Amino acid sequence: MPAAEFGELSPGELELMIEAWYARERRQEIRAAQIVTVLCNANRDPSRKSTPFELADCSPMLEDMRSPPPDDEEMESKLDALASALG
């Protein structure tokens, strides 16, 4: 879009353009993070890092995609299962 046309945009039109730009940037960031995540997980040493890498580990822009931490009930059930497995 030529620079002269930006002055003719309404605030709503400009906001829609910015949202479309951000959506494109986010999709590109997801694609790049997927490649990096696959490479990281393929070369991950399970003895040093037991959980796989997530997209958010490879891109700060995708922090909102991070898995939420387990709640108290879920953590308690995992600890009970671990305690019973260990005897």
FIDRENDREN-907638 format. One record per atom (N, C-alpha, C): y, z, x; atom name. Coordinates in steps of 0.2 Angstrom, whole numbers. Layout:
BEGIN
Y  Z  X  CA
...
//
This chain:
BEGIN
-6  0  4  N
0  0  0  CA
6  0  5  C
11  -5  3  N
17  -5  7  CA
21  2  6  C
25  4  12  N
28  10  11  CA
34  10  6  C
36  4  4  N
41  3  -1  CA
39  5  -8  C
32  4  -9  N
29  6  -16  CA
28  13  -17  C
28  17  -11  N
27  24  -12  CA
33  28  -16  C
39  25  -15  N
44  28  -18  CA
44  27  -26  C
40  22  -28  N
40  20  -35  CA
34  24  -38  C
30  28  -35  N
25  31  -38  CA
28  37  -41  C
24  39  -47  N
26  45  -50  CA
22  51  -47  C
24  57  -48  N
21  63  -45  CA
13  63  -47  C
12  61  -53  N
5  61  -55  CA
1  56  -52  C
4  50  -51  N
0  44  -47  CA
-1  46  -40  C
4  49  -37  N
3  51  -30  CA
-2  56  -29  C
-3  61  -34  N
-8  66  -34  CA
-15  63  -35  C
-15  58  -39  N
-22  54  -40  CA
-24  51  -33  C
-19  48  -30  N
-20  44  -24  CA
-23  49  -18  C
-19  55  -18  N
-21  60  -13  CA
-28  63  -15  C
-30  64  -21  N
-37  66  -23  CA
-42  61  -21  C
-41  55  -22  N
-45  49  -21  CA
-46  49  -13  C
-41  50  -9  N
-41  50  -2  CA
-46  56  0  C
-44  62  -2  N
-48  68  0  CA
-56  67  -2  C
-57  64  -8  N
-64  63  -10  CA
-68  58  -5  C
-64  53  -3  N
-67  48  2  CA
-68  52  9  C
-63  56  11  N
-64  60  17  CA
-70  64  17  C
-70  68  11  N
-76  73  10  CA
-83  69  11  C
-83  63  8  N
-90  59  8  CA
-91  57  15  C
-86  55  19  N
-87  54  26  CA
-89  60  30  C
-86  65  28  N
-88  71  32  CA
-95  74  31  C
-97  73  24  N
-104  75  22  CA
-109  70  26  C
-107  64  26  N
-112  59  30  CA
-113  61  37  C
-107  62  41  N
-107  64  48  CA
-111  71  49  C
-110  76  44  N
-113  82  45  CA
-120  82  44  C
-122  77  39  N
-130  76  38  CA
-133  74  44  C
-130  69  48  N
-133  67  54  CA
-133  72  59  C
-128  76  60  N
-128  81  65  CA
-133  87  63  C
-133  88  57  N
-138  93  55  CA
-145  91  56  C
-147  85  55  N
-154  83  56  CA
-155  83  64  C
-150  81  68  N
-151  82  75  CA
-152  89  78  C
-148  93  75  N
-148  100  77  CA
-155  103  75  C
-157  102  68  N
-163  105  66  CA
-169  102  70  C
-169  95  72  N
-174  92  76  CA
-175  95  82  C
-170  98  85  N
-170  101  92  CA
-169  108  92  C
-170  111  86  N
-169  119  85  CA
-175  122  88  C
-174  127  91  N
-180  132  94  CA
-181  137  89  C
-186  137  85  N
-187  142  79  CA
-188  149  82  C
-190  150  88  N
-190  157  91  CA
-183  159  92  C
-178  155  93  N
-171  158  94  CA
-167  157  88  C
-168  153  83  N
-165  152  77  CA
-170  151  71  C
-172  156  68  N
-177  155  63  CA
-175  151  57  C
-169  151  55  N
-167  147  49  CA
-164  141  51  C
-165  136  47  N
-163  129  49  CA
-155  129  48  C
-152  124  52  N
-145  123  51  CA
-143  120  44  C
-137  122  42  N
-135  119  35  CA
-129  114  37  C
-127  110  32  N
-121  106  33  CA
-115  110  35  C
-114  116  32  N
-108  120  33  CA
-108  122  41  C
-114  123  44  N
-114  125  51  CA
-111  119  55  C
-111  113  53  N
-109  107  57  CA
-102  105  55  C
-99  107  50  N
-93  105  48  CA
-89  110  44  C
-83  113  47  N
-79  118  44  CA
-77  115  37  C
-76  109  36  N
-73  106  30  CA
-78  107  24  C
-84  108  26  N
-90  109  21  CA
-92  116  20  C
-88  121  21  N
-89  128  21  CA
-91  130  14  C
-88  127  9  N
-90  128  2  CA
-97  126  0  C
-100  123  4  N
-107  121  3  CA
-112  125  6  C
-110  131  9  N
-114  135  12  CA
-118  139  7  C
-125  140  8  N
-129  144  4  CA
-126  151  3  C
-126  154  -3  N
-123  161  -4  CA
-128  166  -1  C
-126  171  2  N
-130  176  5  CA
-135  179  -1  C
-141  182  1  N
-145  185  -5  CA
-142  191  -8  C
-143  192  -14  N
-140  198  -17  CA
-145  204  -16  C
-143  210  -18  N
-146  216  -16  CA
-153  216  -19  C
-155  213  -25  N
-162  213  -27  CA
-166  208  -23  C
-163  203  -22  N
-167  198  -18  CA
-169  200  -11  C
-164  204  -8  N
-165  206  -1  CA
-170  212  -1  C
-170  216  -6  N
-174  222  -7  CA
-181  219  -8  C
-182  214  -12  N
-189  211  -13  CA
-192  208  -7  C
-187  205  -3  N
-189  202  4  CA
-191  207  9  C
-188  213  9  N
-189  218  13  CA
-196  222  11  C
-197  222  4  N
-203  225  2  CA
-209  221  4  C
-208  214  3  N
-214  210  5  CA
-215  210  13  C
-210  211  17  N
-211  211  24  CA
-214  218  26  C
-212  223  22  N
-215  230  24  CA
-223  230  22  C
-224  227  16  N
-231  227  14  CA
-235  222  19  C
-232  217  21  N
-236  212  26  CA
-237  216  32  C
-233  220  34  N
-234  223  41  CA
-238  230  40  C
-239  232  34  N
-243  237  33  CA
-240  244  32  C
//
